[in-house]
Amino acid sequence: METKKTLLYKSKKCDKGYMGFIMKNIMIVFGTRPEAIKMCPLVKTLEKDERIESIVCATGQHREMLDAVLEIFNVKPQYDLNVMSHGQTIVDVSNKVLTGVDKVIKECNPDIVLVHGDTSTTLNGALAAFYNQKPIGHVEAGLRTGDIYSPFPEEANRKLTGAIATLHFAATKSNKENLERENIHNNIYITGNTVIDALLSVIDENHKFEDESLNKIDFENKKLILLTAHRRENWGEPMKGIFAAVREMVARNEDVNVIFPMHKNPLIRELATEGFRGIEDKVHLIEPLEYVDFANLMAKCYLIMTDSGGIQEEAPALGKPVMVLRTETERPEAIEAGTVKLAGINKDDIFNIANELINDKEAYEKMAHAANPYGDGKACERIVNNIIEYFK
């Protein structure tokens, strides 16, 4: 069967300036839920472009959460490595992804391999491309905290991927500057973040949640705070401090409720169950939400407290202040723009910042109306055009 890859631009295509341009075979590799959310809009943009034949390789580093996102965006991978196993370690995932992606590259012979961000799939997918001497496009390039062990192993993954990447798609100017400080100067493109493209496509003010308990919440008259916490470096005592701060916050503010979609990790669930025992009427412990439900919950809530990276980018697009429950962030432009506050992991610091945003309207409005530094929803379009320009 003839594919787009076998075609040359002729006749009417020549009028668009693509005379003699050979179709490019672009392979997209991702494996976790956050990667899928940020890469699926790019997959759809590539699919619509007649200049490109796209191939999707899902590693399955996450399984159920990944599949749910693929279904939302109607993306069907041509290759699924299904690497996830119970009790898997970073080394287990890395070995399976490296060997699996290597086999796929040898079979489909792409012109370029695109990876995203900073997961084990990212680094090992990029290594497989490098070992096969294929150009690598790194989406969301240039994020840095400056601490190789925080977040772990993401900071190392993103630095190592940047060192072997060919094209660097940086979301912001500061990401570009991070790369330049590491003596990476060629083929850096500021595109905005693809997560904004994804987010804006699924928000619906009349959205109904699958979890009926969320549909019963009085979002109009209650100040609903969305809490997420899952980072490896916060396991144990830091997370206990976070939960203690939240407990004090709801005790002192009658109109505040908290929604905590609990990560599947048993340790986090145990800490949450113990930390919020007796106040389940004010702190709602729910199962993890699918992407569309979560995005629309962000849009309806008052404030977000999180140790997630992606939420720091998404929430400002919805006008929601974000408290980052970490000691550092690789997204300093959000702090500079005023959309994010770095709250740390100290109980008193977290409580004081949250309490101010709950009770000081001016402080809240200043954050809520700050400009989003992460883009306008056209990042995917820019990335595709940058790739085509590189090959031309």
matplotlib code that plots the C-alpha trace (Angstrom):
import matplotlib.pyplot as plt

x = [0.0, 1.4, 1.9, 2.5, 6.2, 6.5, 5.2, 6.9, 5.2, 4.0, 1.6, -0.5, 1.9, 4.5, 2.5, 2.9, 6.7, 7.3, 8.6, 10.9, 10.3, 10.4, 7.9, 9.4, 8.9, 8.6, 8.5, 7.0, 7.9, 6.1, 5.0, 3.6, 0.3, 1.8, 3.9, 0.8, -1.2, 1.5, 2.4, -1.1, -1.9, 1.4, 0.5, -2.8, -1.1, 1.4, -1.4, -3.1, 0.1, 0.5, 4.2, 4.6, 4.2, 3.9, 4.6, 3.6, 5.5, 4.0, 6.3, 3.5, 5.7, 2.3, -0.5, -4.1, -3.4, -1.7, -4.5, -7.1, -5.3, -4.9, -8.6, -9.4, -7.3, -8.2, -4.5, -3.7, 0.0, 1.4, 3.8, 3.1, 6.0, 3.9, 6.9, 5.0, 5.2, 4.4, 7.2, 9.2, 12.4, 14.0, 16.5, 13.8, 12.0, 15.1, 16.3, 12.9, 12.5, 16.0, 15.8, 12.2, 12.6, 15.8, 13.9, 11.1, 13.7, 15.4, 12.0, 10.5, 13.7, 12.4, 14.0, 13.7, 12.6, 10.6, 10.7, 9.2, 10.4, 12.2, 11.0, 12.8, 11.0, 12.4, 16.1, 16.1, 14.0, 16.5, 19.5, 18.0, 17.7, 21.3, 22.7, 20.9, 22.3, 18.9, 18.2, 16.4, 13.7, 13.3, 9.9, 9.8, 13.6, 15.6, 13.8, 16.3, 16.2, 20.0, 19.9, 20.7, 18.7, 15.6, 13.3, 14.8, 15.5, 13.9, 16.6, 19.3, 17.0, 16.3, 20.0, 21.3, 18.6, 19.5, 23.1, 22.3, 19.3, 19.4, 16.4, 15.4, 11.8, 11.9, 8.7, 10.1, 13.0, 14.4, 14.4, 16.4, 18.9, 19.3, 20.4, 22.8, 24.5, 25.2, 26.9, 23.9, 23.4, 22.1, 18.5, 16.8, 13.2, 10.9, 7.5, 5.3, 4.2, 2.1, 0.2, -1.7, -2.7, -4.1, -5.8, -7.7, -9.1, -10.9, -12.3, -16.1, -17.9, -20.9, -18.7, -20.2, -17.7, -17.7, -17.4, -20.9, -19.5, -17.8, -21.0, -22.6, -19.9, -20.9, -18.2, -20.0, -20.1, -17.2, -13.5, -12.4, -8.7, -7.3, -4.4, -2.0, 1.1, 3.1, 6.8, 9.3, 11.3, 8.1, 7.4, 7.5, 8.0, 7.6, 4.2, 3.1, 4.0, 2.0, -1.0, -0.7, -0.7, -3.8, -5.6, -4.9, -6.1, -9.5, -9.9, -9.4, -11.4, -15.0, -15.7, -12.7, -12.9, -10.1, -10.2, -7.3, -7.2, -4.9, -2.0, -2.1, 1.1, 0.1, 2.5, 0.8, -2.7, -1.7, -0.3, -3.4, -5.8, -4.0, -3.3, -7.0, -8.6, -11.8, -12.1, -13.3, -16.2, -13.8, -11.0, -12.4, -10.1, -11.0, -9.6, -7.2, -9.2, -9.0, -7.4, -10.6, -12.2, -9.0, -8.6, -12.2, -11.7, -8.8, -11.0, -13.7, -11.5, -10.3, -6.6, -4.2, -1.6, 0.7, 4.2, 3.5, 5.4, 2.8, 0.1, 2.4, 2.0, -1.7, -3.3, -2.2, -4.0, -7.2, -6.5, -5.8, -3.1, -0.6, 1.3, 4.2, 4.9, 8.6, 11.8, 12.6, 11.0, 12.3, 9.7, 11.0, 9.2, 5.9, 7.2, 8.6, 5.2, 3.4, 1.2, 3.0, 4.3, 7.1, 5.6, 8.2, 7.5, 7.5, 4.1, 4.0, 5.1, 2.5, -0.3, 0.7, 0.8, -2.5, -4.2, -3.2, -4.6, -7.8, -8.4, -6.6, -8.6, -6.0, -3.2, -5.4, -6.5, -2.9, -1.9, -5.2, -4.8, -1.1, -0.1, 0.6, 4.2, 3.7, 2.1, -1.0, -2.1, -0.1, 3.0, 2.3, 1.9, 5.3, 7.1, 5.9, 6.9, 10.3, 10.9, 10.0, 12.2, 15.1, 14.8, 14.3]
y = [0.0, 3.4, 5.8, 9.5, 8.8, 7.5, 10.7, 13.9, 17.3, 18.0, 20.1, 22.2, 21.5, 23.4, 26.5, 26.4, 26.4, 22.7, 21.7, 18.6, 18.2, 14.5, 13.3, 13.0, 10.0, 11.3, 9.0, 10.2, 8.3, 8.7, 6.5, 8.3, 10.1, 13.6, 12.9, 11.7, 14.8, 17.0, 14.9, 13.8, 17.4, 17.3, 13.8, 15.2, 18.2, 15.9, 13.7, 16.6, 17.8, 16.3, 16.9, 14.2, 10.5, 10.1, 7.0, 6.8, 4.5, 4.2, 2.6, 2.0, 3.3, 4.1, 1.8, 2.6, 6.3, 6.4, 4.5, 6.9, 9.9, 8.1, 7.4, 11.1, 12.3, 9.4, 8.5, 4.9, 4.0, 1.9, 0.4, -0.3, -1.7, -2.3, -2.1, -1.5, -4.3, -4.4, -3.1, -1.9, 0.1, 2.9, 0.4, -2.0, 0.6, 2.0, -1.4, -2.2, 1.2, 1.3, -2.1, -1.7, 1.7, 0.4, -2.4, 0.0, 2.4, -0.4, -1.5, 1.8, 3.9, 7.3, 10.6, 12.0, 10.8, 13.1, 12.7, 14.8, 16.2, 14.2, 10.7, 7.4, 6.9, 10.3, 9.6, 6.0, 6.8, 9.5, 7.1, 4.6, 7.2, 8.4, 4.9, 4.5, 8.0, 9.5, 13.2, 13.8, 16.4, 17.3, 18.8, 20.9, 21.3, 23.4, 22.9, 23.0, 23.1, 23.1, 20.1, 16.8, 14.9, 17.1, 16.1, 12.6, 11.2, 13.8, 16.5, 14.2, 12.8, 16.2, 17.3, 14.1, 14.2, 17.8, 16.8, 14.4, 16.2, 17.8, 20.1, 21.7, 22.9, 25.2, 26.4, 29.8, 32.2, 31.1, 27.5, 28.6, 30.4, 27.3, 25.4, 28.1, 28.0, 24.4, 25.4, 24.2, 27.0, 25.4, 24.6, 26.0, 27.1, 28.9, 27.4, 27.8, 24.6, 22.0, 21.4, 24.7, 23.4, 20.2, 22.1, 24.6, 21.9, 20.1, 22.9, 23.1, 25.3, 22.8, 19.8, 16.9, 14.9, 11.1, 11.1, 12.2, 13.5, 16.3, 17.3, 17.8, 20.3, 23.9, 25.5, 28.9, 29.3, 27.2, 28.0, 24.6, 23.9, 21.3, 19.4, 17.0, 15.4, 12.5, 13.5, 11.0, 13.6, 14.4, 10.9, 10.5, 13.5, 16.3, 14.9, 14.7, 18.4, 19.2, 17.4, 18.9, 22.4, 21.6, 20.2, 23.5, 25.5, 23.9, 24.0, 27.8, 28.6, 27.5, 28.1, 26.1, 22.5, 20.5, 17.9, 15.4, 13.0, 10.3, 8.9, 5.1, 4.8, 2.9, 5.0, 8.3, 6.8, 5.6, 9.0, 10.8, 8.5, 9.0, 12.8, 13.6, 11.2, 12.6, 15.6, 13.7, 16.0, 18.9, 17.1, 14.9, 11.9, 10.7, 8.4, 9.8, 11.7, 11.2, 14.1, 15.9, 15.7, 16.9, 19.8, 20.9, 20.5, 22.9, 25.4, 25.3, 25.4, 28.4, 27.6, 24.8, 23.3, 20.9, 19.3, 18.6, 20.3, 20.4, 22.0, 25.0, 25.6, 24.7, 26.5, 30.0, 29.6, 29.1, 32.0, 29.8, 30.7, 27.8, 27.0, 24.7, 22.2, 21.8, 23.6, 24.5, 24.6, 24.2, 26.7, 30.0, 32.1, 31.2, 32.7, 35.8, 36.2, 36.0, 33.0, 30.7, 30.9, 28.5, 27.4, 24.7, 21.8, 23.5, 23.3, 26.9, 28.3, 26.4, 27.4, 31.1, 31.4, 29.5, 31.5, 34.7, 33.7, 32.5, 35.7, 38.5, 39.3, 41.6, 39.1, 36.4, 38.6, 39.7, 36.0, 35.1, 37.8, 37.5, 36.7, 33.0, 32.7, 29.3, 30.1, 30.7, 27.2, 27.2, 25.4, 22.2, 24.3, 26.0, 22.7, 21.1, 24.1, 24.2, 20.5, 21.1, 24.1, 22.1, 19.4, 21.9]
z = [0.0, -1.0, 1.9, 2.0, 2.6, -1.0, -2.6, -3.9, -3.9, -7.5, -9.4, -7.0, -4.1, -6.0, -5.8, -2.0, -2.3, -1.6, -5.0, -4.7, -0.9, 0.0, 2.6, 6.0, 8.2, 11.8, 14.8, 18.1, 21.3, 24.6, 27.4, 30.4, 31.0, 31.1, 28.0, 26.2, 27.1, 25.7, 22.7, 21.4, 20.1, 18.3, 16.8, 15.6, 14.0, 12.3, 11.0, 9.3, 7.5, 4.0, 4.2, 6.9, 7.5, 11.3, 13.4, 17.1, 19.4, 22.9, 25.4, 28.0, 30.9, 32.4, 31.2, 32.2, 32.6, 29.2, 27.5, 28.8, 27.2, 23.9, 23.8, 24.6, 21.7, 19.4, 18.9, 17.9, 18.2, 15.4, 18.0, 21.7, 23.7, 26.9, 29.2, 32.4, 35.1, 38.8, 41.0, 38.0, 38.8, 36.8, 35.5, 34.4, 32.5, 30.9, 29.6, 28.1, 26.5, 25.0, 23.4, 22.4, 20.7, 19.0, 17.3, 16.2, 14.7, 12.8, 11.4, 10.4, 9.7, 10.6, 9.4, 12.9, 16.4, 18.7, 22.5, 25.2, 28.5, 31.1, 31.7, 31.5, 28.1, 27.0, 27.7, 26.5, 23.4, 22.6, 23.3, 20.9, 18.2, 18.9, 18.7, 15.3, 14.2, 13.8, 14.5, 17.8, 18.4, 22.1, 22.9, 26.1, 26.0, 28.5, 31.8, 34.7, 38.5, 38.8, 41.2, 39.6, 42.2, 42.3, 40.6, 40.4, 37.9, 35.7, 36.0, 34.8, 32.0, 30.6, 30.7, 29.1, 26.4, 25.6, 25.2, 22.3, 20.8, 17.3, 17.5, 20.8, 21.1, 24.2, 25.6, 26.9, 26.5, 29.8, 28.7, 25.6, 27.9, 30.0, 26.9, 25.8, 29.3, 28.5, 25.2, 23.1, 20.5, 17.3, 16.3, 19.4, 18.8, 21.2, 20.6, 23.7, 25.5, 23.8, 27.1, 26.5, 23.0, 24.8, 27.6, 25.6, 23.4, 26.3, 28.6, 28.7, 31.2, 31.2, 31.7, 33.8, 35.8, 35.7, 39.5, 40.7, 44.0, 42.1, 40.3, 43.8, 45.0, 45.3, 43.3, 43.4, 47.1, 48.4, 47.8, 46.4, 46.5, 44.2, 45.8, 44.0, 45.5, 44.2, 43.8, 44.9, 46.9, 48.9, 50.0, 53.8, 56.2, 53.5, 52.5, 56.1, 56.5, 53.4, 54.6, 58.1, 56.5, 54.5, 57.6, 59.5, 56.5, 56.3, 60.1, 60.1, 57.0, 57.1, 53.4, 52.1, 50.9, 49.3, 46.6, 46.5, 43.6, 45.2, 43.3, 42.9, 45.0, 48.2, 50.3, 49.3, 49.9, 53.3, 54.2, 52.9, 54.7, 58.0, 57.5, 56.8, 59.1, 60.6, 58.2, 55.1, 54.8, 54.1, 52.3, 49.6, 48.8, 45.3, 42.7, 40.0, 37.3, 33.6, 31.8, 30.6, 34.1, 35.7, 33.3, 33.9, 37.7, 37.5, 35.6, 38.4, 41.5, 43.4, 44.0, 43.1, 45.5, 43.7, 43.4, 39.7, 36.9, 34.2, 36.3, 36.8, 33.1, 32.7, 35.6, 34.5, 31.2, 33.3, 35.6, 38.7, 41.2, 41.9, 45.0, 44.3, 47.1, 46.3, 47.3, 43.7, 40.3, 36.8, 35.7, 37.1, 34.5, 36.2, 39.4, 37.6, 35.8, 39.2, 38.3, 40.8, 44.3, 45.5, 48.8, 49.7, 52.0, 55.4, 57.1, 58.4, 55.1, 53.1, 55.6, 55.6, 51.8, 51.3, 54.1, 52.4, 49.0, 50.6, 52.6, 50.7, 47.6, 46.2, 46.5, 44.9, 42.0, 41.3, 40.7, 38.9, 36.3, 35.7, 32.1, 31.3, 30.2, 28.6, 25.3, 23.2, 22.2, 18.9, 20.0, 17.9, 14.7, 15.4, 16.1, 12.8, 10.8, 12.5, 11.6, 8.0, 7.8, 9.3, 6.6, 3.8]

ax = plt.figure().add_subplot(projection="3d")
ax.plot(x, y, z, "-o")
ax.set_aspect("equal")
plt.show()
